[in-house]
Amino acid sequence: MVITVAVLLGLGLMRIKQPPLVGFILAGVIMGPTGFGFIATSDNVTALAEMGVLVLLFFIGTE
């Protein structure tokens, strides 16, 4: 469900000439604990978020 919302928001924002990453971030805010709460904060989500940040920093470092 979260991926579907992220893709739809990304495609919608591409139509108004905005980067799809903005849609992905908005989907996370809307679906996460700060929005409707479809994704609850748990240890698994926290671990995945930290791994995502590490991968992002790795890719930034390789450029």
C-alpha positions in Angstrom: 0.0 0.0 0.0 2.8 2.4 0.9 4.6 1.7 -2.4 1.5 2.3 -4.4 0.9 5.6 -2.7 4.5 6.6 -3.2 4.4 5.7 -6.9 1.1 7.6 -7.5 2.4 10.7 -5.7 5.7 10.5 -7.6 3.9 10.2 -11.0 1.5 13.0 -10.0 4.3 15.3 -9.1 6.2 14.5 -12.3 3.2 15.8 -14.2 3.6 19.2 -12.5 7.4 19.0 -13.3 8.5 18.2 -9.7 11.0 15.4 -8.9 9.3 12.1 -8.0 11.5 12.0 -4.8 9.3 14.7 -3.4 6.3 12.4 -3.9 8.1 9.5 -2.2 8.9 11.7 0.8 5.4 13.0 1.0 4.1 9.4 0.9 6.3 8.5 3.9 5.1 11.5 5.9 1.4 10.8 5.0 1.5 7.1 5.7 3.9 7.2 8.6 3.3 7.9 12.3 3.1 11.6 11.8 0.3 11.3 9.2 -2.4 8.6 9.2 -0.3 6.1 11.1 -0.4 3.2 8.7 3.2 2.6 9.5 3.9 2.3 13.2 7.3 3.0 14.6 9.0 -0.2 15.6 12.5 -1.6 15.9 12.3 -3.2 12.4 11.3 0.1 10.8 14.0 2.0 12.7 16.7 -0.6 11.6 15.6 -0.4 8.0 15.7 3.4 8.1 19.2 3.4 9.5 20.3 1.0 6.8 18.8 3.2 4.2 20.7 6.2 5.5 23.9 4.2 5.4 23.3 3.1 1.8 22.5 6.7 0.8 25.7 8.0 2.4 27.7 5.3 0.7 26.3 6.2 -2.7 27.0 9.9 -2.0 30.5 9.0 -1.0 31.2 7.1 -4.2 30.3 10.0 -6.5 
